[in-house]
Amino acid sequence: MRLSDSAKMRGADAEAINVRGIPSALLMRRAAGFIVSAVTELCPAGGTVWCFCGSGNNGGDGVAAAAQLLSRGYSVRALLTGSREHMTADTREMERRLREAGGALEDFDADAAGFAEELAQADVIVDAVFGIGLDRPPKGRALEAIRAMNSAPAKVVAADIASGVEADTGRILSEAVHADVTVTFSMAKPGHFAEPGCTCCGALRVEDIGIPTDILDGAGIDCFAVTDGEISLPARPRLSHKGSFGRVLIVGGSVGYTGAPCMCAAAAVRAGAGLVSLGVPERIYPMTAVKSDEAMPFPLPCDGAGRLGADCLPQLGEKLKNSDVCVLGPGLGRSAELGELARSLVGSAQCRMVIDADGLFALGSEPDCLRSAALPPVLTPHEGEFARLGGELTGDRCGDARRFAQKYNCVLVLKGHRTIAAFPDGEVYIITHGNAGMAKGGTGDVLAGVIGAMLGQFDLKRAVLTALHLHALAGDMCAEELGQYGMCPTDIIKMLPRAAKMLEEQGA
């Protein structure tokens, strides 16, 4: 799903109005109609609806919705949270229509006698305080309105985006409305999907208010949400062999960390890799061999603490010659020598690379070596690891990931409640599946294995997005079947075939 930032959306609106001659008031009334539809699904005619409206055009959508709801037999109170002096021309026109319908746009006063008690009787609240242009923390009456809406028991329908959420980034600017339904217009926005703003969105509806498709198509979109039905797996060719689906080499493990590389390898096998090899320190090789069935472990020289070192580079170099993908990091441990190993592998490998966990730590805080990679490597940090790599955390996860990916010519998979995938070409994708049950040690090792497997089968962008979607979908299936508390990373591995089958059926 393509996502538009506020500037592109305003530009599309302006072209539709000023160049194509579509009346702005008509677009506003259409937007209001979709808000009304959402309200009527939550509350039958005769119910009570409160509309909190700002001075701008988002407020105008709310005022127009109030007028339409009155005409449908609802009891409506419309409250102006901004100043009358700053009302836009279209909002003033909608106020005129509201008066004609028998209503009024009252000045909002949270301290008015009986306000809280009366608001508590509302069936539905319409949040039309701010739209997609908000870029600073709400204050004054607007902030009081946000707090009032959140304290009321009524269901909340947000117009365009929940007030207090920055549309371009998903940041919550001090406080935000927690909507049950968000009705947005023409295109969804990054703030509907990026954390933490996505937690304020509720059920999202994207409605066509009549802006011509060719205007939207020309908006230069570079941000996307990966939603159901957009990722599929093709049927595997009948005339194929194990070499047809990628040779994946996993390098990791250390004393005390034998599970991570084994889970990574098992996930790669379950995600369809043709051949999976697993290079581990010789100290843990016997345990790794016992845990491995389909994957092929082999021992590598290690230091006295049971960690890999630079002296295993010649052996790894030979293995890399026959590998399509190298996954570096699961259970690797930490030492100065591992930094040398990681940088050498990045600079010498001619295959795709996935760098995860301690592999990221080994790169250090100045990952300039990434620029020397033969192919853009895939990095999979959580926010703490990202910061240690030198990544900037501004609260704009999409922008932060994009800047890093472009600077270092890599794919940056910024893990979280809504994982972000940023590519060197500037495109950013938000993964919409996943749940809190996946927030357990080992889930990242599974993800690294799935990414490695997909890189051995598809081109870079398709592989990464398929892997992230498949992994998150399997996690959601585990949560549904087992619950978020009890599910484990190994359960996700077991669920991968069922999730992959779903994606195969979608591609059929």
N, C-alpha and C positions, 0 to 999 in steps of 0.2 A: 504494500500500500504506500503510495507516494504521500509525503508529508510536506506541507508548505509552511514556511516561517511567516511571521507577521508582515514583513516588508513585501514579500512576493504576493501575499494575499491582498494587501492594500493596493498593490499595483494592479492586480487582476480586477479588483473592484472598480478602481479608477478607470481602467480601459473599458470595462463593460458599460460604465455610466457615461463617461465623457467622449469615448470614441464610437461605441456601438449604440449609444442613445437609449440604454435601458434605464428607466427612471429609478433613482435610488430609493424612493419611497416604495416602489413596487418590490424591489429586492427585500426591503425591510418587512413588508407585509408577508411576503413568502416565508421569510425566516421565522416570523412570529407564528405563522400557521403550523410550522413543524414543532415549535415549542408547545403550542396548544395541543397538538396531537399527542405529545408525550405526557402532558398533564392529564388529558382525558383518559389515558390508559391507566393512570394511577388513581384517578378519582372520578366518580360518576357525576353527571350534571346535577347541580344543586349543591355541590360541595363548596368549600371555602378555599380560595387561593390568594396568597399574598405575593405580590411582585415587587421585588426590591430593584430599583432602576437607577443607574447612574445618569450623568448628564450627556454622555456621548452616544454614539449610535448603538452600542450594545444595550444601553439603557432604553433607547428607542425601540429595540426589538422587544424588550420587556413591556413597555407601555403599549405597543401594538398588540402584544399577546393579551394584555389585560383587557383591551377593548374587545377583542375577539371572544375572550372567555365570558365577558359580560353578555354578549349577544347569544351565547349558548346556554345561558341560564345559571352560570356560576356566581357565587358571592365573591366579589373581588375587591381587594385593597391594593392600590398601587402607591408605592412610597418612593419619593425622590431622595436618593442618598447624596447626590452632588448638589451643585449650585444652579439655580435657575439662570443665572447670568451666562453660564457656560454651556447651556443646552444647545445641541446642534439643531440646524433647521429641520432636519427630518424628525428628530425627537420632539420638537415643538409641534410638528404636523401630527405626530401620533398622539400627542396630548390633546390636540383639538378633536381628533377622532374619538378619543376616550371620553371626552366631555359630551360629545354628540351621542355616545352610547349610554350616557347616564352615569358615568363614573367621574373620578377626579384623581389627579396626581397630587398626593399629599406630601408635605415636607416630613421626612423621616426624623423622629425624635425618640431615641431609645429610652429617655427618661420620662416620657409622657405617662400620665397616670393610667394604670391598667394595661400598658403596652405588652409586657411579658405574658400576662394572663391571656390576653386576646390572641397573641401570636401562637400560644400553645394550642389554640383551638383550630388552627389552620390544618387543612388536609394536605395541601401541597404548597411549596414555596418555589417561586421562580427567581433564580439568581441572575440578574442582568446588571450587576453593579459595574464590573469591568469586563472588557473584551480581551482580544488577543494583543492589544497594544500596551498592556501594563508592564512597566519595567522598573518600578520602584515600590517599596513596601507601602501597603495601604495605611492610611491614617485617618484621623477624625471620624466623621460620620460613616465613611465607607468601612473603616475597620470595625466600628460598632455594629454595622449591619452584618458583616461577616460573622462576628461573634453571636449576634442574635440568631442568625440562620442556623448556626451550628448547635445552639442550645435548644432549639425547638425540636419537638418530636416529629414534625411533618417530613414527608419525602421532599427532596430538593431536586429540581430540574435546572441545570445550569445552561445559560445561553452562550454558546460558542466554547467557553472554557470556564472552569470553576474560578471565581474571583479570588485573586491572591496567588494564582499559579502563573508563572511566566511562560507564555506560549512557546517561545523559541527554545527554551532550555529545560523546562520541567522543574525549575527551582520554585520553591514556595517562598514567597517574599514576605516573611514574618509570619503571617497566618493566612489560611485559605479556607474557602467553603468546601465542605465534604459533600459532594453531590451524589445522588443516587443514579441520576441519568444526566448525561451531557449531550446536548444537541449542537453539533457544530456544522458549519456551512461550507459547501463546495469541496473542501479538502480537510483532512485531519491535520493536526499540528504536532510538532515534536513533544510539546508539553502534555499531550494526552497519553503518551506512551513512556516517556523518559521518567525515571524516578527523581525525586519523590512525588512529583506532581501527578503521576499516574494513579497514585493511591487516592486522589481527590476526585477522580473522573467518574467513577461508577460505570454504568453501561453506556458505551459510546455509540452515538448515531451520527453518521455523516450524511447530510441531506443536500440535494441539488436545488439551489434557489434560482437557477437560471443564468448563471455566468457561462458564456459559451465555452465549450470544451477546448476549442483551439487556443483560447486565451490561457486556460489552465495548463495546457500541454506545453505552452511556450514559456512557462515560468522558470525554467532552469532548476528543476528540483534535484537535490543531491542528498536528501534524507528520506529514509523509508522505514516502515514497520513491516516485519515479517509476520504475516497472519495466516490463519488456516486456509488451505487451498492454494497457497502460492508456492509451496515447496513440494516436490514430488520426486520419487525415485523411478528411473527407467527400468524396464525389464532387462535383466542381464542377458547378453548375447548367448545364444545356444552354442555357437562355435567359440568356445573360450576355454581357458585353463587358468591355473592359479596365478600365473604371471600376468594375466590380463587385468587383475584387480589390485595391483600395487604390492610392492615389497616394502614393508614398514620396519624400520630399525628403531627400537626403543633403547635409550641409554639412560640408566638411572640405578637407583637402589644403593643402600649402604647398610651397615650394621644397625639394626633396630628399625629399619625402614624397608622391609621386604614386600609389604603389601602393596605399596604405591605402584611400583613398576609392573607387578603382576596384574593389578586391576587395570592399568593402562593397556597392557597387552591383551587381556581378555576382552576389553571394550573394543579394541581394534579388530579383533577376530569377529566379534558379534556385529560390528558395523560393516562387515563385508570385505575386509582386507584379504588379499590372496595369500600372502605369506607374512608372518610376523616374527621377527627375531628380537631377542631381548639380551642386551649386553649389560652384565652386572658385575660387581666386584667378586673376585674368586672366593672371598670369605663367606658370601651369602649364596653362592651358586647352588650348593646342595639343596637349600631350602627353596630357592626359586625353581629349581628343576622339579621338585615335588609338587609345587603349586601350579605348574604349567602343563597343560595337556596339548592344546593346539599350537600355542606359541613355542618358539624354539630358543631357549636360553643358552648363553655361552659365557664362560668366565673371562674376566679381564683383570689385569694386574691392579692391585690396590695398595694403599698405604697401611700403616700399622693400626689405624682406627677403622679400617674396613671401608674406606672411601676411594673412589676412582681418582686417578691422577694423570698428569701429562704423559706418563710413560705408557699409557694404553692407546695413545694416538696412532701409532703405526698399525695396530690391529684394527682399530676403528676405521682408519683410512681405507683398508682393504675391504671392510664390510660396506662402507659407504659407496664404493664403486658399483656394487650390485644392489643398491637400495634406491627406491623412488622417493622415500620420505624418511626423515630422521626426527624422532621425538626425544628431546633432551630435557631431563629435569626431574621426573617423578621419583621421589625418595633419594635424590642424589646426595644430599648432605651439603655441608658448607666447609670450604677450606680455600686457602689462597691458590692452591694448585688447580682447583676446580674452575677458578676464574680463567686461568690460562687455557684449560681444556675447552671451556665454552667458547672463548674468543677464537681459538684455533679451528674448532669445528665450524663456527659460523663463517669464517673466512675461507675455509677449504672445501666445504661440502658443495657439491654441484647439484644436489637434490633439494626438494622442499624441506623446510625445517619447521618444527613446532617447538617453541621454548616455553616451558611451564615451571612453576614451583621453584625449586632450588636452582634450576637452570637460569631463571630470571635473576635470582640473587647473585649467581656467579657472574652475570654481565656487569654488575656494579651500578653506580649512579651515573655513569657516562657511557651509554650504550652506542658509542660512535662506530663500533665494529659492525653494527647491523648494516651500515651503508656498504660494507665490502661484500655482503652476501651475494652469491650468484643469482639467487631468486629471492623475492621478498619473503622474509621469514614471518611466521605467525606467532605472536606473543599473546599469552593468556593470563595477564595479571588481574588480581583483585585490586581495590583502590590503594591498599597499603603497599603492595608490590609496585604498582604503577608510580606512586610517589617516590619510592626508592630509586626507580629507574630514571628519575628526573622529570616525570610527567607532571604537568600542572593540573591541580584540582581546583577549579573555580566554581564548581556547582553545575557547570554546563558540561555534562558527561559526553554528549555528542561532540561538542566543539573541542573539548580537551583531547578526546581520542583521535579526532580528525587531525588536529595539529601534530600530534606525536607521529601518527602513521605517515603523514606527508613529510615530516622532518627527517625521519629515519628510513623511509622507503620500506615500510613493513606493514603487516596487517595487525592491528591492535584490537584484541578481544578483551574489552574491559568488563569483567564479570561483576554480577550484582543481581538484584531483584529483577531488573530488566537489563540483560547483558547487551552491550554495544559492540558492534563490529565495524571498525573503520578501516578503509582501504587507502592505498597510496594515491589513488585517483581522486580522493576527496569525498567519495560516497560513504555514507554512514547508514547502518541498518540497526534497528532496535528489535530484539527478540521478545516476542510477546508471551511465550509460554515459560513455565518455570514456577517454583513455589518454595516456601520457606523450609519445607522438608528436605530440600537439597542442600541446605546450609550445614553440611557435615563434612568432616575431613574425609578425603578420598573422592568426592564428587568431581573435583577439578582434574584428578588423575584419569577418571573415566572420560571426561570431556577431551582431554589431550589425546587419548587413544582414538576416540571417535573422529576427531579432526584429522589425525594422522591417516586413518583408514580412508576417509573421504578424499584427502589430497592425493592418494594413490589411485583414485578412480575418476576424478573430475577436475575441471579447470579450477583455478584458485578461488574465485569468488563463489562459484557454485558449491565447491567443496566446503568452504568455511560456513556458508549460510545453511547448507543442508545439515552439516554436523551440529551446529548450534541448535537448529530447530528440532532435529531428531533427538538430541540429548535432553532438551527441555521438555519435549513431548513425552518421552519415556518417563521423565521425572513426574510429570503431571499424572500420567497413568498409574504410577506407583502410589502417588498420594491418594488417588481415588480408590485404589484397591486396598492399600495397606494403612493409609493415614500418614500424615506428615511427621508425627512423632516417631513412629516405628520403622519407617522406610530407611534403607541404607544404600550406600553407593553400589554395593553388589546387587541390590534389587534393581537398580537402574540398568545395570549390565544385562540382567536377565530379561528386562522389559524391552530392551532394544529391538529384538526381532519382531515383537508385536507392533511396536511403533513404526519400524521400517516397513512392515507389511501394509500398514495403513497408508504410508506414503507411496508404496508400490501400486496399491489399488487406485490411488488418486492419479497416478501417472499412466494407468492403463487406458 
